Amino acid sequence: MEKKKGRQVGSDIRDNLVELLYFLGSSYGYDLYKKYLKVFGRVSRRSVYYHLRKGVDLGIFKIERVEDVKGDYSWGAGVRRIVYALGPAATPRASIRVKEKLSV
């Protein structure tokens, strides 16, 4: 039997995002990034957004809604937030450690 070549499909960052969304219900990218730092430690914002998009492609996450938020930002008059929730392919572990860190 020959081994398959290439990268494995799983990702620790994506699995951790599943855990966060399991307890939060739904959230947008930057909020998930801030909570990820609080619970799991170091990660780049770009990596979080990448894994959210990849997770949508794999069915792990789904886009719940897109919000246009008005405000006075340095880059313009508003921002578009994509709110994510768990998709049908998500398999959360329901870690008590994550729940405790989120409630602090």
ZATIKE-49830 format. One record per atom (N, C-alpha, C): z negated, x, y; residue in one letter. Coordinates in steps of 0.001 Angstrom, whole numbers, padded with zeros to 6 digits, always signed. Each point is the difference from the previous one (the first is absolute). Layout:
BEGIN
ZXYA...
END
This chain:
BEGIN
+000000+000837-001176M+000000-000837+001176M+000000+000888+001248M+000898-000271+000918E+000172+000811+001196E-000779-000600+001172E-000642+000874+000791K-000739-000466+001180K+000964-000382+001109K-000365-001021+000766K+000802-000392+001150K-000221+000975+001139K+001049+000232+000770K-000099+000887+001144K-000241-000812+001257K-000534+000653+001000G-000202-000657+001288G-001458-000302+000256G-000216-000619+001142R-001360-000313+000422R-000525-001218-000730R-001309-000022-000189Q-000612-001175-000601Q-000056-001126+001034Q-000067-001235-000455V+000079-001152+000880V-001300-000225+000759V-001143+000275-000576G-001295-000280+000608G-000328+000885+001179G-000983-000447+000787S-000450+000749+001166S-001464-000315+000265S-000805+001027+000216D-001414-000212+000314D-000163-000724+001327D+000809+000357+000986I-000099-000641+001310I+000335-001481-000116I+001064-000326-000736R+000384-001397-000169R-001083-000766-000757R-000595+000621-001018D-001093-000641-000740D-001199-000259+000902D-000296+000942+000891N-001114-000187+000939N+000297-001113+001000N+001252-000116+000430L+000383-001096+000899L-000132-001351-000702L+000283-000039-001294V-000194-001226-000779V-001475-000394+000022V-000869+000980-000182E-001438-000275+000038E-000428-000558+001355E+000483+000607+001075L-000348-000486+001332L+000470-001438+000203L+001245-000286-000352L+000524-001350+000193L-000665-001012-000918L-000498+000433-001141Y-000719-000906-000896Y-001235-000571+000707Y-000714+000858+000720F-001223-000450+000685F+000284-000589+001380F+001058+000449+000672L+000317-000506+001339L+000814-001289-000029L+000759-000219-001049G+000881-001162-000077G+001370+000320+000561G+000079+000274+001284S+001247+000421+000631S-000342+000825+001229S+000919+000865+000387S-000215+000844+001168S+001316+000666+000379S+000025+000585+001190Y+001197+000697+000470Y-000187+001507-000167Y+001089+000744+000134G+000042+001414-000334G-001039+000875+000683G-000132-000112+001322Y-000918+000898+000701Y-001450-000300-000362Y-000326-001267-000193D-001354-000369-000412D-000293+000544-001402D+000976-000076-000889L-000178+000567-001339L-000177+001509+000066L+000722+000653+000890Y-000138+001448+000193Y-001425+000357+000428Y-000531-000727+000989K-001364+000281+000476K-001036-000234-001098K+000162-001071-000755K-000944-000298-001080K+000144+001001-001149K+001221+000459-000255Y+000234+001005-001030Y-000778+001279+000341Y+000089+000429+001261L-000734+001195+000425L-001496-000171-000204L-000503-001166+000305K-001436-000282-000116K-000464+000032-001457K+000816-000549-000904V-000418-000143-001395V+000378+001206-000852V+001235+000477+000115F+000504+001023-000912F+000145+001377+000626F-000006+000099+001307G+000143+001307+000627G+001395+000251+000516G+000371+001254+000020R+001203+000476+000683R+001304-000551-000576R+000829-000535+000902V+001351-000444-000321V+000768-000083+001312V+001307+000201-000060S+000784-000115+001231S+000445-001451+000190S+000169-000379+001237R+000450-001351+000326R+001394-000237-000589R+000845+001004+000084R+001354-000098-000536R-000020-000277-001504R-000908+000639-000708S-000107-000196-001442S-000432-001435-000345S-000920-000543+000775V-000440-001381-000227V+001174-000960+000193V+000747+000160+001083Y+001146-000872+000250Y+001072+000162-001085Y+000227+001226-000458Y+000968+000233-001069Y-000399-000760-001256Y-001262+000113-000398H-000460-000634-001232H-000048-001521+000117H-000206-000517+001189L+000085-001449+000183L+001435-000479-000220L+000965+000708+000602R+001411-000378-000187R+000431+000143-001465R-000376+001101-000622K+000344+000237-001409K-000661-001057-000888K-001230-000371+000321G-000701-001029-000760G+000663-001362+000104G+000565-000305+001162V+000750-001255+000152V+001226+000032-000914V+000698+001135-000056D+001168+000136-000869D-000362-000165-001477D-001199+000469-000390L-000438-000071-001392L-000683-001321-000347L-000259-000849+001002G-000675-001276-000244G-001513+000089+000003G-000537+001159+000362I-001452+000177+000045I-000572-000679+001237I+000714+000091+001109F-000391-000665+001239F+001073-001006+000379F-000389-000975+000796K+000975-000922+000566K-000267-000115+001492K+001044-000287+000734I-000138-000199+001439I-000429-001445+000207I-001213-000167+000517E-000534-001341+000196E+000569-000653+001253E+000049+000787+001068R+000579-000514+001247R+000278+001177+000938R+000802-000279+001019V+000291+000987+001043V-000472-000603+001309V-000858+000738+000712E-000566-000487+001259E+000546+000818+001159E+000328-000677+001087D+000339+000689+001246D-001207-000120+000914D-000650+001126+000291V-001221+000028+000806V+000350+000529+001386V-000283-000792+001000K+000253+000405+001386K-001164+000859+000493K+000312+000949+000852G-001019+000871+000557G+000613+001020+000933G-000849+000767+000642D+000456+001037+000914D-000196+001354-000677D+000976+000397-000797Y-000064+001246-000744Y+000789+001074+000734Y-000267+001253-000316S+000705+001096+000645S+001492+000001-000344S+000374-000603-001112W+001395-000009-000422W+000730-001291+000342W-000721-000987+000533G+000684-001235+000364G-000949-001180+000131G+000573-001184+000000A-000767-001216+000268A-000477-000706-001263A+000271+000532-001149G-000434-000674-001216G+000173+000867-001226G-000451-000540-001104V+000076+000712-001271V+000283-001022-001102V+000689+000419-001019R+000276-000851-001159R-000886+000475-001150R-000829-000900-000506R-000885+000309-001118R+000529-000658-001262R+000097+000781-001056I+000365-000532-001308I-001293-000108-000797I-000355-001214-000381V-001239-000251-000726V+000316-000029-001496V-000721+000837-000759Y+000221+000143-001433Y-001108-000688-000790Y+000352-000451-001201A-000950-000558-000960A+000402+000521-001378A-000836-000247-000996L+000324+000447-001351L+001141-000825-000579L+000895+000673-000695G+001129-000657-000647G-000287-000264-001466G+000967-000539-000715P-000207-000356-001406P-000185+001196-000942P+000487+001161+000367A-000105+001177-000871A-001259+000827+000267A-000851-000450+000909A-001215+000756+000340A-001039-000135-001123A-000678+001112-000277T-001072-000003-000999T-001247+000642+000598T-000779-000763+000766P-001202+000566+000608P-001092+000272-001033P-000797+001033+000269R-001118+000351-000873R-001290-000656+000462R-000036-000525+001214A-001181-000646+000592A-001202+000944-000006A+000179+001179+000558S-001038+001023+000036S-001135-000394+000938S-001211+000046-000517I-001194-000329+000794I-000171+001014+001123I+000344+001255-000246R-000109+001061+001011R+000834-000336+001236R+001211-000496-000214V+000872-000359+001121V-000596-001168+000771V-000503-000990-000700K-000604-001166+000642K-001192+000405+000858K-000832+000890-000511E-001173+000464+000748E+000415+000783+001251E+000994+000869-000114K+000452+000794+001147K+000625-000872+001078K+000698-001068-000384L+000616-000896+000964L-001041-000822+000752L-001101-000322-000651S-001014-000847+000640S-000922+000786+000924S+000049+001317-000040V-000856+000827+000872V+000501+000022+001399V
END
